[in-house]
Amino acid sequence: FAEAEHIIVDEAQNFRQEDGDWYKKAEGIMERGENNGVFWIFVDYFQKSHTEADGLPDVFRQNHVILTVCVRNSFRIYNEVSNLIKEISSGTIGRQYRGSMKEHLEK
């Protein structure tokens, strides 16, 4: 994955560590690149489908952005994420964005 610029993980609450530490592997891919990529993880702990370790950092050490709009259409999700990636890559918003996603999407 030498040319990976961004990593986006959806439904991360269902990932497991039994085949290795997927989170550290993904983090390593992002850290070795020279790009200004993003590593975003979407998770809903109320939808977790197992009781095994998921490999995510402790919930209190995670950056949080609470999604306030439900988007169930994959085309709309792709468009929103693509726009955010362009903004992050161009330096328009910071790599560690910490604001209201609703406010950001309304801009």
DSSP file (Angstrom, degrees, kcal/mol; ACC not computed):
  #  RESIDUE AA STRUCTURE BP1 BP2  ACC     N-H-->O    O-->H-N    N-H-->O    O-->H-N    TCO  KAPPA ALPHA  PHI   PSI    X-CA   Y-CA   Z-CA
    1    1 A F    >         0   0    0      0, 0.0     3,-1.7     0, 0.0     0, 0.0   0.000 360.0 360.0 360.0  36.6    0.0    0.0    0.0
    2    2 A A  T 3   +     0   0    0      1,-0.3     0, 0.0    31,-0.0     0, 0.0   0.774 360.0  46.2 -60.8 -27.7    2.9    2.3   -0.7
    3    3 A E  T 3  S+     0   0    0     30,-0.1    -1,-0.3     2,-0.0     2,-0.2   0.318  78.6 129.6-101.0   9.6    0.7    4.7   -2.7
    4    4 A A    <   +     0   0    0     -3,-1.7    33,-0.1     1,-0.2     3,-0.1  -0.452  28.6 177.4 -65.2 130.9   -2.2    4.9   -0.2
    5    5 A E        +     0   0    0      1,-0.3     2,-0.3    -2,-0.2    33,-0.3   0.743  64.1  18.1-103.2 -32.2   -3.1    8.5    0.5
    6    6 A H        -     0   0    0     31,-0.2     2,-0.4     2,-0.0    -1,-0.3  -0.980  57.5-156.1-141.4 149.4   -6.1    8.1    2.7
    7    7 A I  E     +a   39   0A   0     31,-2.7    33,-2.2    -2,-0.3     2,-0.5  -0.991  12.4 179.8-128.6 124.6   -7.7    5.4    4.8
    8    8 A I  E     -a   40   0A   0     -2,-0.4     2,-0.5    31,-0.2    33,-0.2  -0.989   6.2-168.7-125.5 122.4  -11.3    5.4    5.7
    9    9 A V  E     -a   41   0A   0     31,-2.6    33,-3.3    -2,-0.5     2,-0.3  -0.944   2.4-166.7-114.1 126.3  -12.8    2.6    7.8
   10   10 A D  S    S+     0   0    0     -2,-0.5    33,-0.1     1,-0.2    -2,-0.0  -0.852  71.2  14.7-110.6 149.9  -16.5    2.2    8.2
   11   11 A E  S >  S+     0   0    0     -2,-0.3     3,-2.1    31,-0.2    32,-0.2   0.857  72.3 164.2  59.3  38.5  -18.3    0.0   10.8
   12   12 A A  G >   +     0   0    0     30,-2.3     3,-1.6    -3,-0.3    31,-0.2   0.688  60.4  76.9 -63.2 -18.8  -15.0   -0.3   12.7
   13   13 A Q  G 3  S+     0   0    0     29,-0.3    -1,-0.3     1,-0.3    37,-0.3   0.719  92.5  54.8 -63.5 -17.9  -16.8   -1.6   15.8
   14   14 A N  G <  S+     0   0    0     -3,-2.1    -1,-0.3    34,-0.1    -2,-0.2   0.462  85.1 104.2 -95.9  -2.1  -17.1   -4.9   13.9
   15   15 A F    <   -     0   0    0     -3,-1.6     2,-0.3    -4,-0.2    41,-0.1  -0.424  55.4-158.1 -73.6 155.5  -13.3   -5.3   13.3
   16   16 A R        -     0   0    0     -2,-0.1     3,-0.3    39,-0.1     6,-0.3  -0.910  22.5-138.9-132.3 160.7  -11.3   -7.8   15.4
   17   17 A Q  S >  S+     0   0    0     36,-1.5     3,-2.6    -2,-0.3    37,-0.1   0.403  74.3 104.6 -96.7   0.8   -7.7   -8.2   16.4
   18   18 A E  T 3  S+     0   0    0      1,-0.3    -1,-0.2    35,-0.3     3,-0.1   0.747  86.5  42.7 -60.8 -23.8   -7.6  -11.9   16.1
   19   19 A D  T 3  S-     0   0    0      1,-0.4    -1,-0.3    -3,-0.3     2,-0.2   0.195 132.1 -67.6-104.0  15.8   -5.6  -11.7   12.8
   20   20 A G    <   -     0   0    0     -3,-2.6     2,-1.5     5,-0.0    -1,-0.4  -0.534  69.4 -51.5 122.3 170.7   -3.3   -8.9   14.0
   21   21 A D     >  +     0   0    0      1,-0.2     4,-1.9    -2,-0.2     5,-0.2  -0.626  50.6 177.1 -85.0  87.5   -3.5   -5.3   15.0
   22   22 A W  H  > S+     0   0    0     -2,-1.5     4,-2.4    -6,-0.3     5,-0.2   0.838  76.7  57.0 -61.0 -35.9   -5.3   -3.7   12.0
   23   23 A Y  H  > S+     0   0    0      1,-0.2     4,-2.6     2,-0.2    -1,-0.2   0.936 108.3  45.0 -64.4 -47.1   -5.3   -0.3   13.6
   24   24 A K  H  > S+     0   0    0      2,-0.2     4,-2.4     1,-0.2    -1,-0.2   0.868 112.2  53.3 -65.9 -35.2   -1.5   -0.1   14.0
   25   25 A K  H  X S+     0   0    0     -4,-1.9     4,-1.9     2,-0.2    -2,-0.2   0.936 111.7  44.7 -63.6 -45.7   -1.0   -1.4   10.5
   26   26 A A  H  X S+     0   0    0     -4,-2.4     4,-1.9     2,-0.2    -2,-0.2   0.912 113.1  50.8 -64.9 -42.1   -3.3    1.3    9.1
   27   27 A E  H  X S+     0   0    0     -4,-2.6     4,-2.3     1,-0.2    -1,-0.2   0.905 108.7  52.8 -60.7 -41.6   -1.6    3.9   11.2
   28   28 A G  H  X S+     0   0    0     -4,-2.4     4,-1.7     1,-0.2    -1,-0.2   0.871 105.5  53.9 -62.2 -38.7    1.8    2.7   10.0
   29   29 A I  H  X S+     0   0    0     -4,-1.9     4,-0.6     1,-0.2    -1,-0.2   0.918 112.6  43.9 -62.2 -42.9    0.7    3.0    6.3
   30   30 A M  H  < S+     0   0    0     -4,-1.9     3,-0.4     1,-0.2    -2,-0.2   0.860 112.2  52.5 -71.5 -35.1   -0.3    6.7    6.9
   31   31 A E  H  < S+     0   0    0     -4,-2.3    -1,-0.2     1,-0.2    -2,-0.2   0.799 104.5  54.5 -73.8 -28.8    2.8    7.5    8.9
   32   32 A R  H  < S+     0   0    0     -4,-1.7    -1,-0.2    -5,-0.2    -2,-0.2   0.676  93.3  87.9 -82.2 -14.3    5.3    6.3    6.4
   33   33 A G  S  < S-     0   0    0     -4,-0.6   -30,-0.1    -3,-0.4   -28,-0.0  -0.401  72.0-140.3 -80.5 160.6    3.9    8.4    3.6
   34   34 A E  S    S+     0   0    0     -2,-0.1    -1,-0.1     2,-0.0    -3,-0.1   0.361  72.3  99.7 -97.5   3.2    4.9   11.9    2.8
   35   35 A N  S    S-     0   0    0     -5,-0.1     2,-0.1     1,-0.1    -2,-0.0  -0.248  80.8-119.8 -84.9 175.4    1.4   13.0    2.0
   36   36 A N        +     0   0    0     53,-0.1    55,-0.1    -2,-0.0    -1,-0.1  -0.358  58.1 157.3-107.2  49.1   -1.0   14.9    4.2
   37   37 A G        -     0   0    0     -7,-0.2     2,-0.3   -33,-0.1   -31,-0.2  -0.042  35.7-120.6 -73.4 175.3   -3.6   12.1    4.1
   38   38 A V        -     0   0    0    -33,-0.3   -31,-2.7     2,-0.0     2,-0.4  -0.873   9.4-159.0-118.8 151.2   -6.3   11.3    6.6
   39   39 A F  E     +a    7   0A   0     -2,-0.3     2,-0.4   -33,-0.2   -31,-0.2  -0.883  25.6 174.9-127.7  96.3   -7.1    8.2    8.7
   40   40 A W  E     -a    8   0A   0    -33,-2.2   -31,-2.6    -2,-0.4     2,-0.4  -0.849  13.0-166.6-109.3 140.4  -10.8    8.4    9.6
   41   41 A I  E     -a    9   0A   0     -2,-0.4     2,-0.5   -33,-0.2   -31,-0.2  -0.993   6.3-157.2-127.6 127.5  -12.7    5.7   11.4
   42   42 A F        +     0   0    0    -33,-3.3   -30,-2.3    -2,-0.4     2,-0.3  -0.908  25.3 166.3-104.0 129.2  -16.5    5.6   11.6
   43   43 A V        -     0   0    0     -2,-0.5     2,-0.4   -32,-0.2     3,-0.1  -0.997  28.7-170.8-146.0 144.0  -17.8    3.6   14.6
   44   44 A D    >   -     0   0    0     -2,-0.3     3,-2.5     1,-0.1     4,-0.1  -0.853   8.2-166.3-135.3  99.4  -21.0    3.1   16.4
   45   45 A Y  G >  S+     0   0    0     -2,-0.4     3,-1.0     1,-0.3    -1,-0.1   0.706  86.1  66.8 -62.3 -19.7  -20.4    1.1   19.6
   46   46 A F  G 3  S+     0   0    0      1,-0.2    -1,-0.3    -3,-0.1    -3,-0.0   0.600 101.4  50.1 -75.7  -9.2  -24.1    0.5   20.0
   47   47 A Q  G <  S+     0   0    0     -3,-2.5    -1,-0.2     2,-0.0    -2,-0.2   0.215  76.0 140.6-110.2  13.6  -24.0   -1.7   16.8
   48   48 A K    <   -     0   0    0     -3,-1.0   -34,-0.1     1,-0.1    -3,-0.0  -0.351  36.5-161.7 -61.8 133.9  -21.0   -3.9   17.8
   49   49 A S        +     0   0    0    -36,-0.2     2,-0.3    -2,-0.0    -1,-0.1   0.299  64.9  32.7-104.3   8.7  -21.6   -7.4   16.7
   50   50 A H        -     0   0    0    -37,-0.3     4,-0.1     2,-0.1    -2,-0.0  -0.936  65.6-129.5-153.1 173.4  -19.1   -9.3   18.9
   51   51 A T  S    S+     0   0    0     -2,-0.3     3,-0.1     2,-0.1     2,-0.1   0.280  71.1 109.1-112.1   8.3  -17.5   -9.2   22.3
   52   52 A E  S    S-     0   0    0      1,-0.1     2,-0.2     2,-0.0    -2,-0.1  -0.302  84.5 -79.0 -80.2 167.0  -13.8   -9.6   21.1
   53   53 A A        -     0   0    0      1,-0.1   -36,-1.5     2,-0.1   -35,-0.3  -0.473  37.4-161.0 -64.6 133.7  -11.2   -6.9   21.2
   54   54 A D        -     0   0    0    -38,-0.2    -1,-0.1    -2,-0.2   -31,-0.1   0.562  30.2-124.0 -97.9  -9.1  -11.7   -4.5   18.3
   55   55 A G        +     0   0    0      1,-0.3   -31,-0.1   -33,-0.1   -32,-0.1   0.440  64.1 134.9  84.7  -1.3   -8.2   -2.9   18.2
   56   56 A L        -     0   0    0    -41,-0.1    -1,-0.3     1,-0.1    -2,-0.1  -0.499  62.6-100.9 -79.6 150.4   -9.5    0.6   18.5
   57   57 A P        -     0   0    0      0, 0.0    -1,-0.1     0, 0.0     5,-0.1  -0.242  59.2 -71.4 -61.1 159.5   -7.8    3.0   21.0
   58   58 A D    >   -     0   0    0      1,-0.1     3,-2.4     3,-0.1     4,-0.4  -0.256  48.2-117.7 -50.7 138.6   -9.6    3.6   24.3
   59   59 A V  G >  S+     0   0    0      1,-0.3     3,-0.9     2,-0.2    -1,-0.1   0.772 113.8  57.7 -56.1 -29.3  -12.7    5.7   23.6
   60   60 A F  G 3  S+     0   0    0      1,-0.2    -1,-0.3     3,-0.0    -2,-0.1   0.602 104.2  52.4 -79.6 -10.6  -11.4    8.5   25.8
   61   61 A R  G <  S+     0   0    0     -3,-2.4     2,-0.3     2,-0.1    -1,-0.2   0.344  91.4  99.2-101.9   4.5   -8.2    8.8   23.6
   62   62 A Q  S <  S-     0   0    0     -3,-0.9     2,-0.3    -4,-0.4    -6,-0.0  -0.678  76.2-121.1 -93.3 144.4  -10.1    9.1   20.3
   63   63 A N        -     0   0    0     -2,-0.3     2,-0.4     2,-0.0    -2,-0.1  -0.650  36.4-147.2 -74.8 140.2  -10.9   12.4   18.5
   64   64 A H        +     0   0    0     -2,-0.3     2,-0.4    34,-0.0    -1,-0.0  -0.932  29.1 171.3-120.3 134.9  -14.6   12.7   18.2
   65   65 A V        -     0   0    0     -2,-0.4     2,-0.6    35,-0.1    35,-0.1  -0.972  26.7-145.0-130.7 120.7  -16.8   14.2   15.6
   66   66 A I        -     0   0    0     -2,-0.4    35,-0.5    33,-0.2     2,-0.5  -0.770  10.3-138.4 -91.5 122.1  -20.5   13.5   16.1
   67   67 A L        +     0   0    0     -2,-0.6     3,-0.0     1,-0.1    33,-0.0  -0.662  22.2 178.9 -79.2 127.3  -22.4   13.0   12.9
   68   68 A T        +     0   0    0     -2,-0.5     2,-0.5     1,-0.1    -1,-0.1   0.463  61.8  66.7-108.8  -4.5  -25.8   14.7   13.2
   69   69 A V  S    S-     0   0    0      2,-0.0     2,-0.6     0, 0.0    -1,-0.1  -0.974  76.1-136.0-120.7 129.8  -27.1   13.9    9.7
   70   70 A C        -     0   0    0     -2,-0.5     2,-0.6    -3,-0.0    -2,-0.0  -0.745  21.7-174.6 -85.7 120.3  -28.0   10.4    8.6
   71   71 A V        +     0   0    0     -2,-0.6    -2,-0.0     1,-0.1    -1,-0.0  -0.953  14.3 164.5-118.2 112.1  -26.6    9.7    5.1
   72   72 A R        +     0   0    0     -2,-0.6     2,-0.6     5,-0.0    -1,-0.1   0.317  48.2  93.4-110.8   6.9  -27.7    6.3    3.8
   73   73 A N     >  -     0   0    0      1,-0.1     4,-2.3     2,-0.0     3,-0.4  -0.903  64.3-149.9-105.6 118.6  -26.9    6.8    0.1
   74   74 A S  H  > S+     0   0    0     -2,-0.6     4,-2.6     1,-0.2     5,-0.2   0.806  96.6  56.3 -60.5 -31.2  -23.5    5.6   -0.9
   75   75 A F  H  > S+     0   0    0      2,-0.2     4,-2.3     1,-0.2    -1,-0.2   0.922 109.7  45.5 -65.4 -43.3  -23.2    8.2   -3.7
   76   76 A R  H  > S+     0   0    0     -3,-0.4     4,-2.5     2,-0.2    -2,-0.2   0.895 112.6  51.2 -66.2 -39.7  -23.8   11.0   -1.2
   77   77 A I  H  X S+     0   0    0     -4,-2.3     4,-2.7     2,-0.2     5,-0.3   0.944 110.2  49.3 -61.9 -47.3  -21.4    9.5    1.3
   78   78 A Y  H  X S+     0   0    0     -4,-2.6     4,-2.7     1,-0.2    -2,-0.2   0.927 111.9  48.7 -57.1 -47.0  -18.7    9.3   -1.4
   79   79 A N  H  X S+     0   0    0     -4,-2.3     4,-2.2     2,-0.2    -1,-0.2   0.921 112.9  46.5 -61.8 -45.4  -19.3   12.9   -2.5
   80   80 A E  H  X S+     0   0    0     -4,-2.5     4,-2.2     2,-0.2    -2,-0.2   0.932 115.4  45.2 -64.2 -46.2  -19.1   14.3    1.1
   81   81 A V  H  X S+     0   0    0     -4,-2.7     4,-2.6    -5,-0.2    -2,-0.2   0.901 111.7  52.9 -66.2 -40.2  -16.0   12.3    2.0
   82   82 A S  H  X S+     0   0    0     -4,-2.7     4,-2.2    -5,-0.3    -1,-0.2   0.916 109.9  48.5 -60.6 -43.2  -14.3   13.2   -1.3
   83   83 A N  H  X S+     0   0    0     -4,-2.2     4,-2.1    -5,-0.2    -1,-0.2   0.911 111.9  49.0 -63.8 -42.2  -14.9   16.9   -0.7
   84   84 A L  H  X S+     0   0    0     -4,-2.2     4,-2.7     1,-0.2    -2,-0.2   0.906 109.8  51.6 -64.5 -41.1  -13.5   16.6    2.9
   85   85 A I  H  X S+     0   0    0     -4,-2.6     4,-2.9     1,-0.2     5,-0.2   0.911 109.0  50.9 -62.5 -42.0  -10.4   14.8    1.7
   86   86 A K  H  X S+     0   0    0     -4,-2.2     4,-1.9     2,-0.2     6,-0.3   0.917 111.7  47.8 -60.9 -43.1   -9.8   17.6   -0.9
   87   87 A E  H  X>S+     0   0    0     -4,-2.1     5,-2.0     2,-0.2     6,-0.9   0.913 114.1  46.1 -64.7 -42.7  -10.1   20.2    1.8
   88   88 A I  H ><5S+     0   0    0     -4,-2.7     3,-1.1     1,-0.2    -2,-0.2   0.931 112.8  49.8 -66.2 -44.7   -7.8   18.4    4.2
   89   89 A S  H 3<5S+     0   0    0     -4,-2.9    -1,-0.2     1,-0.3    -2,-0.2   0.838 111.4  48.9 -63.4 -33.5   -5.2   17.7    1.4
   90   90 A S  H 3<5S-     0   0    0     -4,-1.9    -1,-0.3    -5,-0.2    -2,-0.2   0.538 116.0-114.6 -84.7  -5.4   -5.3   21.4    0.4
   91   91 A G  T <<5S+     0   0    0     -3,-1.1    -3,-0.2    -4,-0.5    -2,-0.1   0.547  78.6 128.7  85.8   7.0   -4.8   22.5    4.0
   92   92 A T  S   <S+     0   0    0     -5,-2.0     2,-0.3    -6,-0.3    -4,-0.2   0.893  80.1  20.2 -64.1 -39.7   -8.3   24.2    4.1
   93   93 A I  S    S-     0   0    0     -6,-0.9    -2,-0.2    -9,-0.2    -1,-0.1  -0.934  97.9 -96.3-126.3 156.1   -9.1   22.3    7.3
   94   94 A G    >   -     0   0    0     -2,-0.3     3,-0.8     1,-0.1    -5,-0.1  -0.198  24.7-118.3 -71.4 158.8   -6.7   20.7    9.8
   95   95 A R  T 3  S+     0   0    0      1,-0.3     2,-0.5    -7,-0.1    -1,-0.1   0.818 115.1  48.4 -63.6 -32.4   -5.7   17.1    9.8
   96   96 A Q  T 3  S-     0   0    0    -58,-0.1    -1,-0.3     2,-0.0    -2,-0.1  -0.450  84.7-172.0-105.4  56.9   -7.2   16.7   13.3
   97   97 A Y    <   +     0   0    0     -3,-0.8    -2,-0.0    -2,-0.5    -4,-0.0  -0.264   9.9 175.2 -55.7 128.8  -10.6   18.4   12.6
   98   98 A R        +     0   0    0      2,-0.1     2,-0.2   -35,-0.1    -1,-0.1  -0.199  37.0  99.1-131.7  43.8  -12.5   18.9   15.9
   99   99 A G  S    S-     0   0    0      1,-0.1     2,-0.5   -34,-0.0   -33,-0.2  -0.517  83.9 -64.2-117.7-172.6  -15.6   20.8   15.1
  100  100 A S     >  -     0   0    0     -2,-0.2     4,-2.3     1,-0.2     5,-0.2  -0.641  37.2-149.4 -74.4 122.3  -19.2   20.1   14.5
  101  101 A M  H  > S+     0   0    0    -35,-0.5     4,-2.9    -2,-0.5     5,-0.2   0.875  98.6  57.0 -61.0 -36.3  -19.6   18.0   11.3
  102  102 A K  H  > S+     0   0    0    -36,-0.4     4,-1.6     2,-0.2    -1,-0.2   0.939 107.5  46.8 -61.1 -46.9  -23.0   19.6   10.7
  103  103 A E  H  > S+     0   0    0      1,-0.2     4,-0.6     2,-0.2    -2,-0.2   0.917 113.6  49.4 -60.5 -43.1  -21.4   23.1   10.8
  104  104 A H  H >< S+     0   0    0     -4,-2.3     3,-1.1     1,-0.2    -2,-0.2   0.924 110.9  47.9 -63.4 -45.2  -18.6   21.9    8.5
  105  105 A L  H 3< S+     0   0    0     -4,-2.9    -1,-0.2     1,-0.2    -2,-0.2   0.759 107.0  57.9 -69.6 -23.8  -21.0   20.3    6.0
  106  106 A E  H 3<        0   0    0     -4,-1.6    -1,-0.2     1,-0.2    -2,-0.2   0.610 360.0 360.0 -81.3 -11.5  -23.2   23.4    5.9
  107  107 A K    <<        0   0    0     -3,-1.1    -1,-0.2    -4,-0.6    -2,-0.1   0.504 360.0 360.0 -66.7 360.0  -20.3   25.7    4.8
